[in-house]
Amino acid sequence: MSERRANNFDALRLIGALLVLYSHQFALSGREEPHILGQSAGFLGLLIFFSISGYLVTASWMRDPNLFRFLSRRFLRIWPALALCLTVAIVAVSMFVIPASSQAEILPKLLRNYAFSYWDSNFFPTNPVPHLNGSLWSIQAEVVCCVAVALVGLLARQYLRAALIGIAIVATILVLSNNWPAPSFGLPWYFSSINMINLPALFLAGSLLAVAPVLHSRKGAIALIVIALAAATAGKAAIAWVIAGPLLVIGVGLASWPVFRSAARFGDLSYGIFLWAWPVQQIGVKFFGTQVPLPALLGVTLLVVVPIAFFSWHLLEKHCLNLKPNTPLQGH
């Protein structure tokens, strides 16, 4: 088994994708999303994704701080499967949803998604939630975070750890003082929420765990848990989640448990499930209605999405990953 597979990260990503799918099945059928410890199941899925991404992407930069190779790897992991999903969706809505008179206006906006600029609209007007694929906004956040790692890495160079710690301190002070930048500052809206844990904060927490392994040592973990409990007690649940969530995710991810480490034996299906679940769920709700029992809707979704994710991995994603540029051998 390769080093990449001798840990629990694949299993955690799969769990994250299924949590998002499960949570969205409630929302898209007009039901209240399930919550765990005050957070929706979908949020917990994104917590897993962004904690792992922050950790692994930052570790990748530390191993090979070359801008071209770094961005090429990120692009090959994210874009091809996204482009396939977008293409199928755009062809489908062009044929069956968008009137011919409106296509010249709507299609160029949809095409923005190919450039990681999220746009969606009311393509399912009779469904409780009308959007075509509401999961894609988080991919824009992921791309912004990856580019930020490269920029900070280029500027800070050997001082990457100090730079990330400084960014985390400044961000924490802004949150505590309620001076987090508002949407009017021109930042994307997902950077502006202080009512929930935003995704860049989770990514940053994962990055800090990569550059400072002492944070997830036994003593470091105990200290962080104490700080998280203190933040929760003080009513700062957002900060508590940012501290404790990634710490738990990375701790479990670095372990190697018998069933978990074999989660990708049939392929890494997590990204495909994440990409395709929402549109498949929307079609299911459109044809079967909102009164169908939730287990039935979930069953139909899984029966369709899992095979799509399987073929997405084996016919596209894994071949694109094989195109990733290798790190030059030391001294060559």
C-alpha positions in Angstrom: 0.0 0.0 0.0 1.4 3.4 -0.9 2.2 6.0 1.7 -0.7 8.1 0.6 -3.1 5.3 1.3 -1.6 4.3 4.7 -3.7 6.8 6.6 -7.4 7.7 7.2 -7.7 10.8 5.0 -9.5 9.0 2.1 -12.1 7.7 4.6 -12.6 11.1 6.2 -13.1 12.8 2.8 -15.7 10.1 1.9 -17.4 10.8 5.2 -17.3 14.5 4.5 -18.9 14.1 1.1 -21.7 11.8 2.5 -22.4 14.3 5.3 -22.9 17.1 2.7 -25.1 14.8 0.6 -27.1 13.8 3.6 -27.6 17.3 4.9 -28.5 18.7 1.4 -31.1 15.9 1.0 -33.1 17.5 3.8 -32.7 21.1 2.6 -33.5 20.3 -1.1 -36.6 18.5 -0.2 -37.9 21.3 2.1 -36.9 19.8 5.4 -34.8 21.3 8.2 -31.1 20.1 8.0 -30.0 17.9 10.8 -27.6 19.5 13.3 -24.8 18.0 15.4 -23.5 20.0 18.3 -25.1 23.2 16.9 -23.8 22.8 13.3 -25.4 21.3 10.3 -24.2 18.0 9.0 -23.3 19.7 5.8 -21.1 22.2 7.6 -19.3 19.3 9.4 -18.6 17.8 6.0 -17.0 21.0 4.8 -15.1 21.2 8.0 -13.5 17.9 7.2 -12.8 18.9 3.6 -11.2 22.3 4.4 -9.2 21.0 7.4 -7.7 18.3 5.3 -7.1 20.6 2.3 -5.4 23.2 4.5 -3.1 20.5 6.0 -2.2 18.6 2.8 -2.0 21.6 0.4 0.3 23.4 2.8 2.4 20.3 3.3 2.6 20.0 -0.5 3.9 23.6 -0.8 6.5 22.9 1.9 7.8 19.8 0.1 8.0 21.6 -3.3 7.7 25.4 -3.2 7.5 25.8 -6.9 4.6 27.9 -8.1 4.0 26.2 -11.5 4.1 22.7 -10.1 2.0 23.6 -7.1 -0.8 25.3 -9.1 -0.7 22.5 -11.7 -1.3 19.9 -9.1 -4.2 21.8 -7.6 -5.7 22.5 -11.0 -5.5 18.8 -12.1 -7.2 17.7 -8.9 -10.0 20.2 -8.9 -10.8 21.4 -12.5 -11.2 18.3 -14.7 -14.0 16.6 -12.7 -15.6 20.0 -12.1 -15.5 20.7 -15.8 -17.2 17.4 -16.6 -20.0 18.0 -14.1 -20.5 21.6 -15.4 -20.6 20.5 -19.0 -23.2 17.8 -18.4 -25.3 20.3 -16.3 -25.0 23.1 -18.9 -26.0 20.8 -21.8 -28.9 19.5 -19.8 -30.3 22.9 -18.8 -29.8 24.2 -22.3 -31.8 21.4 -23.8 -34.6 21.1 -21.2 -34.7 24.2 -18.9 -33.5 27.5 -20.3 -35.8 28.9 -23.0 -34.0 29.6 -26.3 -34.7 33.3 -25.9 -32.8 33.4 -22.6 -29.8 31.3 -23.4 -27.7 34.2 -24.7 -28.0 35.9 -21.4 -27.8 32.9 -19.0 -25.2 30.6 -20.5 -22.3 33.1 -20.3 -23.0 33.5 -16.6 -23.0 29.7 -16.1 -19.7 29.5 -18.0 -18.1 31.5 -15.2 -18.1 28.4 -13.1 -15.4 26.9 -15.3 -13.1 29.7 -14.0 -14.0 29.0 -10.4 -16.3 32.0 -10.3 -19.5 30.7 -8.8 -22.8 31.6 -10.4 -26.2 29.9 -10.1 -29.8 30.7 -10.6 -33.4 29.5 -10.4 -33.2 26.4 -12.7 -35.6 24.4 -10.5 -38.3 27.0 -9.8 -40.8 24.4 -8.4 -38.3 22.9 -5.9 -37.9 24.2 -2.4 -34.3 25.3 -3.3 -34.1 26.3 -7.0 -30.4 26.3 -7.7 -28.7 24.0 -10.1 -25.6 23.1 -8.0 -25.3 25.0 -4.8 -22.3 23.0 -3.6 -20.0 24.7 -6.1 -19.5 27.9 -4.1 -17.2 26.1 -1.7 -14.9 25.2 -4.6 -14.3 28.9 -5.3 -13.3 29.2 -1.6 -11.0 26.2 -1.9 -9.2 27.7 -4.9 -8.8 31.1 -3.2 -7.3 29.3 -0.2 -4.8 27.3 -2.4 -3.7 30.5 -4.2 -3.3 32.2 -0.9 -1.0 29.4 0.3 1.2 30.0 -2.8 1.3 33.7 -2.4 2.1 33.6 1.3 4.7 30.9 0.6 6.4 33.0 -2.1 6.4 36.1 0.0 7.4 34.5 3.3 9.7 31.8 1.9 11.5 30.2 4.9 9.3 32.2 7.3 6.0 30.5 6.2 5.3 29.2 9.7 5.7 32.7 11.2 3.6 34.3 8.5 0.7 31.8 8.9 0.7 32.2 12.7 0.7 36.0 12.2 -2.3 35.8 9.8 -4.1 33.6 12.3 -3.5 36.0 15.2 -4.7 39.0 13.1 -7.8 37.1 12.0 -8.6 36.1 15.6 -8.3 39.6 16.8 -10.6 40.9 14.0 -13.2 38.2 14.9 -13.0 39.0 18.6 -13.3 42.7 18.0 -16.2 42.2 15.5 -14.2 44.0 12.9 -14.2 41.2 10.4 -14.4 42.7 6.9 -17.9 43.2 5.6 -19.1 42.4 2.1 -18.8 46.1 1.2 -15.1 45.7 1.3 -15.3 43.8 -1.9 -14.4 40.4 -0.5 -16.4 37.3 -1.4 -19.3 36.8 0.9 -17.9 33.6 2.4 -15.1 35.6 4.0 -17.5 37.9 5.7 -19.5 35.7 7.9 -19.0 35.9 11.7 -22.2 34.0 12.4 -20.7 30.6 11.3 -17.2 29.2 10.9 -16.0 30.3 7.5 -14.1 28.0 5.3 -10.9 30.0 5.0 -10.5 29.8 8.8 -10.7 26.1 8.7 -8.2 25.9 5.9 -5.9 28.2 7.8 -6.2 26.0 10.9 -5.2 22.9 8.8 -2.3 24.9 7.4 -1.0 25.7 10.9 -1.2 22.1 11.8 1.0 21.3 8.8 3.7 23.9 9.5 3.7 23.4 13.3 3.4 19.7 14.0 3.8 20.5 17.7 0.2 21.7 17.7 -1.1 18.1 17.2 1.4 16.5 19.6 -0.1 15.2 22.8 0.8 18.3 24.8 -0.1 20.7 22.0 -3.5 19.0 21.4 -4.4 19.2 25.1 -3.5 22.9 25.2 -5.6 23.6 22.1 -8.6 21.6 23.5 -8.4 23.7 26.7 -8.4 26.9 24.6 -11.3 25.6 22.5 -13.3 24.8 25.6 -12.6 28.2 27.1 -13.7 29.9 23.8 -16.9 27.8 23.8 -17.6 28.7 27.5 -17.1 32.4 26.6 -19.7 32.2 23.9 -17.1 32.1 21.0 -18.3 28.8 19.5 -17.0 29.8 16.1 -13.4 30.0 17.4 -13.9 26.8 19.4 -14.9 25.0 16.2 -11.9 26.4 14.2 -9.5 25.1 16.9 -11.0 21.8 17.9 -12.5 20.7 14.5 -9.3 20.6 12.4 -7.3 19.3 15.3 -9.6 16.2 15.5 -9.8 15.8 11.8 -6.0 15.9 11.2 -5.4 13.7 14.3 -7.8 11.0 12.9 -6.5 11.5 9.3 -2.9 10.8 10.3 -3.8 7.6 12.0 -4.1 4.3 10.1 -7.1 2.2 11.1 -7.8 -1.1 9.4 -11.1 -0.2 7.6 -10.5 3.5 7.2 -7.2 3.2 5.5 -8.8 1.0 2.8 -11.6 3.4 2.1 -10.3 4.2 -1.4 -9.7 0.6 -2.5 -12.4 1.1 -5.2 -11.3 4.6 -6.0 -11.4 8.0 -4.3 -15.1 8.8 -4.8 -15.4 11.7 -2.4 -15.0 14.5 -4.9 -17.3 12.9 -7.5 -20.0 12.4 -4.8 -19.6 16.0 -3.7 -19.9 17.4 -7.3 -22.8 15.3 -8.5 -25.0 14.9 -5.4 -26.8 18.3 -5.6 -28.0 18.1 -9.2 -29.0 14.5 -8.9 -31.0 15.4 -5.7 -32.7 18.3 -7.4 -33.8 16.0 -10.3 -35.1 13.5 -7.7 -37.1 16.1 -5.9 -38.5 17.5 -9.1 -39.7 14.1 -10.3 -40.7 12.5 -7.0 -41.8 15.5 -5.0 -41.1 16.6 -1.5 -43.5 14.2 0.2 -41.5 11.1 -0.6 -39.9 9.7 2.6 -36.4 10.9 3.1 -34.8 7.4 3.1 -36.3 6.7 -0.3 -34.9 10.0 -1.7 -31.5 9.2 -0.1 -31.6 5.7 -1.6 -32.3 7.0 -5.1 -29.6 9.6 -4.8 -26.9 7.1 -3.7 -27.9 4.6 -6.4 -27.3 7.3 -9.0 -24.4 9.3 -7.5 -22.1 6.6 -6.4 -21.8 4.9 -9.8 -21.2 8.4 -11.4 -18.5 9.1 -8.9 -16.9 5.7 -9.6 -16.7 6.3 -13.3 -15.6 9.9 -12.8 -12.7 8.7 -10.7 -11.7 5.8 -13.0 -12.3 7.4 -16.3 -11.1 10.9 -15.6 -9.8 11.9 -12.2 -7.1 9.3 -11.6 -5.7 9.8 -15.1 -5.5 13.6 -14.5 -3.7 13.0 -11.3 -1.1 11.0 -13.2 -0.3 14.1 -15.1 0.7 16.0 -12.0 4.3 17.2 -12.3 6.8 15.4 -10.1 9.1 17.1 -7.6 12.6 17.1 -9.0 15.0 14.8 -7.1 17.4 16.6 -4.7 20.5 17.6 -6.5 19.1 17.2 -10.0 
